[in-house]
Amino acid sequence: MHKDQVEGGMKDAKGKLKEGVGKMTGNERMQAEGNVDQAEGKVQKTVGNVKEGVRDALKN
């Protein structure tokens, strides 16, 4: 597993938490920040998946 996959997953989870708290408190800014964090996390996780795929392909 590549570090970008792990960090991306953590950022996605943090974003979901932020979004949830934003919804519960009616804080639209926090909710929006949570959505941005989720998007960044998903992109970072995808980059990690690509790097992992390249690394696996080079091993074979």
N, C-alpha and C positions, 0 to 999 in steps of 0.2 A: 504494500500500500504506500502510495506516495504522500508526502507531507501536505501537498496541496489538497488532496482528497480529504484528509483529516481536518485541516484548517477550514476548508470550504464547508464541511458538514457542521463544524462548530459555529461558524458565522451564520449559516442557515438557521440553526437552532436558536441562536441568540436573536436573530431577526424575528422568528416566530414568537418568541417570548415577548420581545418589545412590542410587536404588533398586538399581541393579546392584552398586554398591560395598557397599551394605548386605547384599545377598544373599551376595556373595562372602565377606564378613567375618563373617557371622552377626549383624550389628548390626540388630536389629529396629527400633530407633528411627530409624536412618538410612533404612532401607527405608520406614518409614511416612512420614517427612518427604519422601522422594522421591515417594511417591504423592500427598501433599498438594500438592507443587510442580507435579506434572503436572496435577492437577485445576485448580489456580489458573491455570496456563498455558493450558489448554484454554478456560476461561471467558474469560480476557482475550483470547485469540485470537478467540473468538466475538463478543465485544463489538466488537473491531476490525473484524470482518467486517460487523457491523450498521452501524457508523459509516461504513464504506466504501460500503456499499449506499445509505445515506441520502445521502451526499455525491454519489454518482453519480446518484441519482434527482433531486436538486435541480439538477444541472447540465443535465439534459434538460428 
